[in-house]
Amino acid sequence: MNSVELSLDEIYQLAFDCLKRAGADDANADAVADTVKRAERDGSVSHGLFRIPGYVATLNSGKVNGNADPQPEQVTPAMVRCHGQNGHAPLALARCIEMLAQSAKTCGIAALSLTHSHHFAALWPETEALAERGLVGFACVSYTPMVAPTGGTEALFGTNPISFAWPRQDHPPFVFDMATAAMAMGEVQLAARDGHQVPLGTGLGPEGELTTDPKEILKGVLLPFGGHKGSAISLMVELMAGPMVGEGFSFEAAESNNDDGGPPQGGEFILAIDPKIMGGENCVEHAEKMFSKLQGIDGVRLPGERRHKLRQDTGPRKVNSELISKLRALAQNSQ
């Protein structure tokens, strides 16, 4: 893969310029560009600049409101609700996290219902933000059908990611963020672009056959991770990020999607828990015993360790050169 090096500031600015050119206002462009920059910084390239053409497509199509002004609402002491005004999710999330955190610190547990938004990023930024405030965080979001339930060959579920974060003493939070599909769609798309094979069990080709060719999977369907176990968790996400927050299922989102390459409208469920209220003052300290045990086993790495290590490097990042050329053109020529 041919690549060029960009500083983190250049990554942010390129993303911002593309979004502004496509019609986003400063607040929305800033929120998305910051999310993209942090993804590139942390090595999550499938959620970095790779996503900008999709963001731009949704703005150009009119599906996404680039001037959304979402305002969180305190519905009950333990419930926050936010109408995303059909904007991209990062701005709404940035405005909701502090209210959600304060609700959890008051009540011990609190939930956020985010609706009418377009989520196209990783989930770890919102759960990690809660953990940085001393809280346990859980989040899930659905998408359009890309994943066949176990035993089936027709897509019904989205990739339906979940994220969990736990606060730590004198360490970055423990955070994981994973698709309930065997592989995130963005990773399959990157593998297809770069000519890589994917593990058997990632998905099925258009005739329903197992394949390691990502291009064939893009014509077919992804599979859930862990067979029936992953399929059940994906169904849980459909319920929690759909009816639980007053939004639709993945298949319903697909029915109203305009196939412009960007994210459909949907909802997100976020749970915040104060572990000291729930489990007592020493529960976070107690959790360190488990982390120490895990890290004492040869070959074991905590989820998120690579991300936090990469974060310490503030130098330039290598980005696919064809992508950079495309983005520079978008920054000049978006409708």
Secondary structure, 3 states (H helix, E strand, C coil): CCEEEECHHHHHHHHHHHHHHCCCCHHHHHHHHHHHHHHHHCCCHHHCHHHHHHHHHHHHHCCCCCCCCCCCEEEECCEEEEEEEEEEHHHHHHHHHHHHHHHHHHHCEEEEEEEEEECCCCCHHHHHHHHCCCCEEEEEECCCCCECCCCCCCCCECCCCEEEEECCCCCCCEEEEECCECCCHHHHHHHHHHCCCCCCCCEECCCCCEECCHHHHHHCEECECCCHHHHHHHHHHHHHCCHHHCCCCHHHHHHHCCCCCCCCCEEEEEEEECHHHHHCCCHHHHHHHHHHHHHCCCCCCCCCHHHHHHHCCCCCEEEEHHHHHHHHHHHHHCC
